[in-house]
Amino acid sequence: MLKLRVNDIDVEVEEGLTVLQACEKAGFEIPRFCYHEKTINSR
């Protein structure tokens, strides 16, 4: 598990996620443009 701080809140997420995926799993909604999981080539 990885520990991060988002908006002054400590969260733990599994390794291998993008920052966007980690934030979403922690319950944060982040607006984005042109993103789809299947278009990610590397991590």
Beta strands, then each sheet from edge to edge (+ up, - down):
strand 1: 2-6
strand 2: 9-13
sheet 1: 1+ 2-
end
